[in-house]
């Protein structure tokens, strides 16, 4: 077991990354576990510390467009339009990679997921490193994503070298992933940027469908396995407008939002938002789910979301968390 230190500032975190160490840092989406994307040994450390299968690719983070263009073979017009509108921000674009990016990062596939995060500390780290940084969510593979430094330490303390504390993440959901490897844009993972916003810029986007039979094959993007983002506690969902009821003879917790009806008998209730504000629901989602998961419950019952905007991404996380 290694010592995991809390970094004093972004420059300390950057120096550690340049030395090949693993450092978690905040972004607007979730905390990422960073490694130099050009250093295969460092990238291998991500997979080892997270117990992440090598067929699940990583997202590369850069500080600006010039750095992004150095990582890929070409930057097509659709990518330029999306980057101009949504970068920095919670959007990952999959584009043909340059050879400098380790094949471990992309699971041997020709495309690399690339984004510019919208967080001052993340940007400071990336500028100081001066190289692309691979950074999946900083948690054990398949578990609940971390939105605070404490969440990172709970899951990876003693397995990584450092954590840069930037407070809670503002968006709270992983980035939306769109592949531009072919002429037809494909939504690989819904996330913190609603797909409706993307389609308003570039037109219709095809939706990829996860196939559980392909869970052992190289994935085109992270977060596409049939089970992911999952608590240890059994999780069940109900429709948005249904009355939430505990299960007989089970200790139950409830993950809900707004003022929807709720029967008595829940051991613990976590409300994501006092209204139907999906942005607030997203920002609180993983932290509140994590709180229920640590409450010694038999079952977590989660209210699903309207199938629009960020509700699409939130329902995606619930679906993967309930898969068995």
N, C-alpha and C positions, 0 to 999 in steps of 0.2 A: 504493500500500500504506500502511495506517495503522499507527500504533503501538498495540500491544496491551499494556496494563499489567496487572500483578498487583495487584489491589485489596488495600489493607491490612486493611480490615474491611468489614462489611456496610453500614455507613452510607455509606462512600465509594461502594460499588456502587450503593446506592439513589440517591444524589445524581446519579450518572451516568445512571441510568435515567430519572430525572425530567427530565434535560436532553435526553432523546431519544436517548441513546447505547445501544449494544448491549453487554450484559454477561452473561457466562456465570456461573452460580452452581450450587452443588451442591444436589441433592435426595437423598432416600433411594433414588430409582430410578436416574437417570443425571443428568449435568450438563445443565442447560437453558440455552438461549441466550435471555436475557430482553430484552423491549422493552415499553414502555408500550402496553397493548392498546387504549387509547383514541386513540393517536397513529398515524395511518395511515402517515406517513412513516417512523416508527421500525419499524413492523411490516414495511413494504416492505423495510427494511434486512435483516431476518431472511432473507427470501426471496432477496435478492441475495447476501448473504454465504455462505449455505448452497448457493446454486444450486438452490433448492427450487422446484418448480413451484407456481404460485399456486392450483392446484386441490387441493393437499394442505393441509388445515386445521391450525391450531395449537391447543394446549391452553392455557387461561388458568389462572393460579395466583392464589389469594387467601389471606389469612391466617386467615380465620374465617368462620363461617356468616353473619354480618351482611353481610360483603362479598360472599359468594357470592350471597345473595338479591338484592343490588342489581344483579347482572350479568344475571340471568335474569328472564323475564316472570312465571313462577310456579315454585314448588318443590313438586311433588306429594308425596303421602304416601310413595310408594315411595322417592323421592329422600331424604326426611327419614329414613326408616328406615336406608337405606344410609349416609347421612352421619353419623348418630348412632353407627353401629357402626364405620365404617371411616375416617372423617376425624378427624384428619389421617392420610394414608396413601396407598398406591399405587392409588387408585381414581379414575378420571375419569368424571363423569356428563355426558352430552350432554342439554342442556335448551334450551328456546326462549330466545334471547338478547334482551337489551335493545339499543336503538339505539346506546348509548354504545360498544359493542364494535365495532371496525372490521370491515367486511365482508371485508376482506383476511384477518382472523383465521379466519373461518369458511368461506372459499372461496365466499362469497356465499350459503351455506346458512343456514336460519333457526335452526339449533341451534349452541350453543357447548359445547365440551368444557371442563369445569370441575373443578378439584380443589384441595384444601388439602394441601400437601406436609408430610411428617413429618421435617423436618430443621431444627435450630435456626438455622443461618445463613440458610436460605431464608426461614424465618418472620420473622427479623429484617429481612431485605431487604424483604419484602412489607409488613410493618407500617410501615416507614419510607417506602416509596414512596407508600402510601395510595391506589393505583389498581390495577386488575387488570393483571397482567403476563403477556403471552403468552410461552411458553417451550417451543419444541420441543427435541429433543436437540441439543446443541452440537457438531455435526459436519457435514462436507459431506454433502449430501443422498444418501441411499441407502446410506451407508457404515456402518461399525461404530460403535455408540453409545459415547460417552465416559463412563468411570466414574472418571476422575481429571482434575485440572487439566492435567496434561501431555498427556493425550489430546486435550483441547480445543485446546491450543496447537499440537499436531502438525497438526491439521486446519484450524483457523481462525485461527491466529496471523497477524497482519498484515491480517486481514479484519474483525475486531471490535475494540471499544474496550477491553474489560477482562475479566478472569477473577478470580473470587473463589474461592480455594483452600480447600476444606473437607475435603480428604483423600478416600480412596476412598468410593464410594457403598455403602451397606449392603445394599440390595436387589439392585441390579445389573441389573434388567430394567425396561423402561418400564412405566407404569401400565396396569392393566386398564381398558378403556373400555367402558362400558355406556350405550346410548342409551335415554332415557326420553321420546323425542319422541312416542311413541304408547303406548297402554295396555300393549302387550306389550313387556317389557324385551328388548333385543337386545344380545348380546355382540358388539361390533365388533372388539375386539382383546384377546386374552388377554394377561395381564401379571403384574405382581408380586403381585397378589391372586388366589388361586385362585378359579375360578368356582364351585367347590363351596361355598366360604365365603359367596359372594353368594347362592346358591340356598338356603342354610340360613336366610337372613334374609327373602327375598322370594319364594321359590318358583322354579319353572322359568324359565330364561332362554334365549331363542332364540339360536342361533349363526348369525351372518352368515357368508356365504361370499364370498370375494374372487373377482372375475371379471376375468381378464387382459384381456378385451375392453373393460373399462371403465377401464383404467389412465389414460386421458387425460381422464376425466370427473371432476367434483368428487367428492372422497371424503368419506364421512360422518365419518371419523375418521382421524388419522394412523396410519401403519403398516399400511395396508390394500392398498397396491400389491403386485402379484405378486412383485416383486423389491425387497428392502429389507434393511437391516441387514447388508449383504453385504461380505465381504472382497474384495480384488482377486484373490487366489489362488482357483483353482477349488476348490470345496468339494463333497465327496460324503458321504453318510451311510450308516451301517450300522445294523442293528437292535440293540436294547440288549444282547442276549445273544450276538451273533455274535463270533467271533474276528476281531480287527482285523488286516488284512494289507496291507502296502504294495503299490502297483501296480508291476508289473515295468517297469524302465527309467524310472521316475519318482522324483523326490526328494519324499518324502512326509512329512507331519507328521500327528500324531494328536491329536485332542481327545477326551478320555475322562474317566471317573470310576470310582470304586470299584475293584474287583479283577477286572474282566472280562479274559478271555484276550487276549493281544496277541502277534502273531508278531514276530520280530526284523526289523530292516531299516528302521525309521523314523528319519529324520534328527533329528526332535525330537518329544517327547511332552509335551503339556500336560494335567495331570490336574486336573479341576475340584474334585474332592473325593476323599479317601481312602476314603470310604464311599459310600453311595447317597443322601446328604443333598442333596435337591433345592434347599433354601435356599442351601446353600453353593455348589452348582453354579450357581445363578442369580447369586449375588453375584460369582462369578469369571468368568462366561461371556464377556462382551465383552472383558475384559482379556486373558484367555488366548487367545481367538480373534485378537485384535489382535497378540499376540506371535507366533503362528504365521504370521500374514499378513505380518509383517516379516522372516521368516526365509529368504526367497528359495527357497521351495518350489515345486514344480510342482503339487502337490495337497495339500489338507487333507482328511483323513478324519475325520469326526465321528461319534461314537456317539450315536444318538438316545436318547430318554428314555422312561420309562414314561408312558403317556397318562393321567396323573392329576395333580392338584394343579399345582404349578409346572412339571411336565413338559409340560403342554399348551402353556404359553407358550414354553418352551424349544424344543419341536418346531416351533412356529410360526415362531420366529426362524430355525431351521435350514432350514425349507422355503422361506422367502423368500430366504434367503441362497444356496440352491442353484438357484433359478429362473433360467432363461436366456431 
